[in-house]
Amino acid sequence: MSMTYVIEESQIKPFNMYHQGQRIPALMFREHLYVLKQVFQPTERLNAYSRSYELNDMTQVMMTVGQAGYRIWTDFSSAVPT
């Protein structure tokens, strides 16, 4: 697998999509659809990076960083358990 992309949250434009009757936060990046997997507080930086590396062994992962904390997004085409 490739390394996790880490991007400043202000550089993306997340949107809501509907899948199987549920609203799912999502974003497009480099021709891939990512869905929100997990959110971490600003004080949980090490946990966020650790989790992103864990998930990266199973699917493509992207992490966004902002004042509100860290968000981990996974490739929509991969069904990764939480």
Buried (B, 14 or more C-beta within 10 A) or exposed (E): EEEBBBBEBEEBEBEEBEEEEEEEBBBEBEEBEBBBBBBBEEEBEEEBBEBBBEBBEBBBBBBBBBEEBBBBBBBBEEEBEE
